Structures are given as structure tokens and as C-alpha cells.
């Protein structure tokens, strides 16, 4: 043990001389990542955001109305406002230094701690301007205050001379900060990107309605950047409403008017804009606190989501929809585009980069500001509110279905998948030759199994009329045993998870009785395939069998009629005028002998099939596709009044066609 201590003593001495003290702005240059998150391109542009936020704080406080941003060729950025100007008188604690020099050279020095100079502000830690100064190779600060222009130069955070009067400035007021990021910190290739700066200032202009931001960029920096102007004055009187309109330009919108409003609560301000996008559009949500972007969200976003969720649940309860109580924010806000901006006193952020708001009170305050206005927005247009409620409930049903499927998958992960017990499968694996007949009931299934070609034809009996998926919830659909057996036999999943390559048969043939009930069952099955796996129909894989309704015999001659009209035609031209024609009506496929079922309906050599098709998913077929959607919704949807009107409008033409 003594040898161990002896060896330690012989090591380098650890005494007071080993304690390093970093003074002034040295900690910033020594560990820049602690203050701006790194030294990459994003961190470089964080410098611009810090100075721009200081100028915006003057705007928010009501002391400035204009900001100018100039990007020069030598990677130099100038940001100027027409606010009050940084104080230039001596600081009480440092009488030999001006307040401006203290702010620019001392960490945690600023006018935003007490709340006397700014009620709300983005820079709350007092490190923004001083950090930018420390990480700049040089910085020039000019202040026009009291009709006098002052200026002071810095190099890597150190003043090169005291604050000096530069002369009279009778027509100028405010602060101008001009700086060049230090290549020793960021590297030679790390330069300001005009597109990133332009996007930043445009978002700031949206966040405070009416502020004027003048942008100027050196022309030689804009090569290959067509969307960035050399000069532009940005001013948006409608604030976030204009912001949302610009962000969703060219997108399909499901709500004609956004939910956009402003509120003031407890001396703090809240503004938001929210809309819902059409199918296939990617939604987004952006939030800000005191004009600082919070890409990681935070408590203000939580409050907004709570207000929307509770408001929609309340609307559902008012509409008598009990399922609305189970809605979540994800169900309601999926496919939406929104922007939220709050102005809070003394907000708390996570880290100096302020990516996330953590102020506990912000949740309650934001919800209180938004909730009443959302309730009013919903009640102002009930039809729109009901549509949003129905869409949210559909998403909730889909969410629950997926969760249940995952649970089932976990339970059956080690089990071998079995085909439905009633399925009589075929032996061939040649996809081009195999067929699956979907038949009505066990009796018809027995006849079909006897009549089929066992090598290529499979039969699945279905129990009566299946669920009408056009008017059923996703929960009912997932719990329906007949449809579960059907999908299991097909080897596919429904909805977004459908994959045509998983289909186990080349043709799917709906074979029902040649009467009204059979036609209804066929319609229900076609609705199911159209709603849950339209790709199968588009690929030409769905067919309707055409079993006869009548068997007609005269002597040794036998003919089959599809319906009454066909029967009359055969009586006129299909038989000779000599002898009686015996006519028998099939009560159903189950009553048809297997030999006759094979001859008339199942044998590829003698049968007749109708292929079910859909218009193409292109510009030419768009109108026809919409017409199909409308027809399915009308005839099979939830609203009986649509079916009644359709029947009433088309009854006369149908009767005329039938000569009735």
C-alpha cells in the first residue's frame, strides 16, 4: 500500500497552479458548443438568430417598427433596428465601462432579467449578443440614441477601443450590429447561407404582424438560389394566417377557412393558425415562444393540443357521439398543418439553444387562451365540425385496429397460420390458373365443391350477407369473422397494408344466387373489395359469376336463362314452335345439381364471367373515379336519405327500360 502512495506522489503535482480560470468571454471560445450547440452550419446561423431576436424584442416591446438585414459578400452580416438603442451611459457597477460594452463583453448581462425593459423577450439568459461577439473575428456596434451616433469595435470579444461618439444623428435611432463569424471557430468553409437567413427573417416577419423587415443580399452570393431575392421588404399584416397560407400553398385543403385567432391572457399573448390537409399531404406543426422557434415543442404545444382535443370531445358529446370521449390529439390533428406563437414573461427553455419550452404554466395558459375560441369556431359551422369529428373517429378506429393487429401478431408469432376451416383449397400453385369462388352459404358451398376442378378451383362458403363496410366502423370490420376468414383465405391484409403480391389466387370470383338477395350479397362483397383493396380490382382480378335463373327444356334440348328478359328471348327464338318448353326456376345455387352448376357457372369452357373494373388513377379517369366514389357512398353509405333520393330519381328510367 505504501508503494502505491509513493507512486502517486511521484506523479505530476496537482495543486492550485493546475486550476485554470477563464475570464470574460474566454469560456465561450473555449467551449462554443455549450452556448450555441456546436460549430456547424446550424450553430453559425444561430448567431444571426441571437442578434435578430434582440431586434425583434424591441419590436415586440413596441419601441421599433423596422429591421434591416444585410448579408455582404465577405460573410459579414449587419442587423439594424429603429428601436431605443442599447444604453451608452456608464454602467453603475462598472463606471469605467459603458452599458453597451458590459452587454457585449459580459456573460449574463442584459436588460431582460427584471422585466422592466422587456415584458416578453426571446433572449432571457443574457448571453446572446456577448456570445456572438466572442465568436466573431470582428464586430462593429453602432447606436443612434439622443440624436447622437455612438460606435465601438471588437475583435474576438475584446474591445479595440472605448465607446466613441461618431457624430450627430438627427434622423436616426436604434442599434446596428455588424459582425463576421470567426473562421478559427467555424472553419473556412462555414458561411452564411442566404436561403437559411431569408427563411429565418421571413418567419420572424410572420410572427409579429405588421413589422417591416428589409432584406438585402449581395448579388454574388445568390448564384443558383432562384428563390432568394437580392432585396425585399417583408411585412405581413395578418400574421400567422398569412404564414399558414404561404406554408400550405399548392396543397389540397379540407377546411376552407383555417382556425386562426389571437388572444391575450394574464398580460401574455397567444396567436395560432390551424387547417386540415387533403389525403396524401404531409402535415406539420411549428411553434414559437417570444419569436424563438421551438422545434422540439414543449409545454405551449401541449396546451394547444389539449385545447383542441377537449374541444373536439365536447363537440362529440354535444352531437351525441359517445365514441368521441376516446379521441386523442393524434386522432384529431393527424393530417393538419398548424403554427403556434406565444409571448410569455420569463419563459424557461431547455438549454441555451431554446429548442424546447419547459415553462410549466404555459400548458394551462395556452389551453385557456385557445379552448373557448376553438369551441366558437366549431359551433360557427356545424357541418365542418361534424366532418372533422367523423374523420377523427375514423382515425381512432384505425389506430385501435392496428394496435389490436399488433397484439394478435405477438400472440400468434410462434404459431403456424391456418386457413379457414370452410375453405376447400385447390392443389395448384400456378397463380395464372387458380381461382377462388366466394359462394353464399354452406348449401351452395357443397354444390360448388362437388362441381369444381380440385386442381385449380377453391371454394369458400360465406354465411349470408357480409358486413356493409361502407357504413361500418373499423372496429366492427376488424371483429367480423366472415371478413377475417375471407382475408385469411386470400392471404392478404386490408387497407394500407394490402399487397397484391400476397394474393393466393389469380382470380377471385363472386358466385351468388341469380336473384335480388344474391345481387345484394355481390354488391356488399364488391363494396368490401373496393373500400379495402381496390388494387385487386384495378389489376383485373375480381369477377362476377353468371349463374342462370332458369333451366328450359324441350325434348333433348336444354337452355339456361340468366333472368326473365333472357327467358323471354329464348322462348321466342331459342326453341322450335313444336312441343312444350318445360321451365324450372332455380331457387338458389344450393338447389342446382353439381353437374349443372359446373356446366353453367364454373367450367371455364362453358361459363360466362363479368370482370369488375375501375377507372384508371390518372387525369383522364379522375372524373369517373370520383363518380364511382360518389355512387358507392350514395348506395352503400351511412345516410339512407341519399339512397332514397337516388332510387326516386332513377326509378322511372329503370321501369322504362324494363317495359313496366
Buried (B, 14 or more C-beta within 10 A) or exposed (E): EEEEEEEEEEEEEEEEEEEEEEEBBEBBBEEBEBBBBBBBBEBBBBBBBBBBBBBBBBBBBEBBBBBBBBBBEEBBBBBBBBBBBBBBEBBEEBEEBBBBBBBBBBBEBBBBBEEEBBBBBBBBBBBBBBBBBBBBBBBBBBBBBEEBBBBBBBEBBEBEEEBEEBEEBEEBBBBBBBBBBBEEBBBEEBBBBBEBBBBBBBBBBBBBBEBBBBBBBBEEBBEEEEEBBEEBEBBBEBBBBBBBBEBBEEBEBBBEEBBBBBBEBEEBBBBBBBBBBEEEBEBEBBBBBBBBBBEBBBBBBBBBBBBBBBBBBBBBEBEEBEBBEBBBBEBBBBBBBBBBBBBBBBBBBEEBBBBBBBBEBBBBBBBBBBBEBBBEBBEEBEEBBBBBBBBBBEBBBBBBBBEBEEEEEEEEEEEEEEBBEBBBBBEBEEEEBBBBBBBBBEBBBBBBBBBBBEEBBBBBBBEEBBBBBBBBBBBBBBBBEBBBBBBBBBBBBBEEEBEEEEBBBBBBBBBBBBBEEBEBBBBBBBBBBBBBBBBBBBEEBBBBBBBBBBBBBBEEEEBBBBBEEBBEEBBEEBBEEEEEBEBEBBEBBBBBEBEBBBBBBBBEEEBEBEEBEBBEEEEEEEEEBEEBEEEBBBBBBEEEEBEEEEEEEEEEEEEEEEEE
